Amino acid sequence: MIIMIAAAAENNALGKDNKIVWHLPNDYKRFRQLTSGHYIIMGRRTFESLQKPLPDRTHIIITRQKDYQAPGCIVVDSIEKALSACPQDQDSFIIGGGEIYTIGLPYADKIELTRVHASFEADAFFPEIIDAEWKLEASEFNKKDEKHKYEYTYLTFIRK
């Protein structure tokens, strides 16, 4: 199954200047729990924002740059090549950024979205989820607290 995983604000903002503009520690833990042991697909800028490869995951980087080097990672030039590099018998995750989510959406079977209940100025956005194509399967609301400045909801969508 191809799963898109993201955190996006009410206005679909993902981040600005290659950085996430909120801090939700529980969402990071959930991301790690869901993606560990799996293949993760991302764009080059998202990979570079990580500073180093994430542990216990196989990284697939999509870039237009010829001869891009990322030791220990799979580097490809299209979403189709990225998807074909993933094992067909297990879940693989598309983790961003905005352009990769947009080109990956037609291939996704499931979306794990953390909806941050605020709006932000951004330069990267998550694509619109079309109700006719997706069914909301699960929703879990989380209040803000001393570690989480914003309320947020974990949403799981399945392709209809």
MOGI-V469911 format. One line per field, one symbol per residue. ss: DSSP state (H for helix, E for strand, C for the rest). phi: phi as a letter, one per 40 degrees, with the letter a starting at -180 (. if undefined). A space follows every 10 residues. Layout:
ss=???
phi=???
This chain:
ss=CEEEEEEEEC CCEEEECCEC CCCEHHHHHH HHHHHCCCEE EEEHHHHHHC CCCCCCCEEE EECCCCCCCC CCCEEECCHH HHHHCCCCCC CEEEEECHHH HHHHHHHCCE EEEEEECCCC CCCEECCCCC CCCEEEEEEE EECCECCECC CEEEEEEEEC
phi=.cbcbabbcd cgcbibfgbc cbbbdccccc dccccdgbcb bacdccdccc gadccgaccb bcacccgcba dgbcbbbacc ccccccccba cbbcbhcdcc ccccdcccca bbbccccabb cabbbccccc dcbbbccaab cbccacbbcb cabcbbbbcc
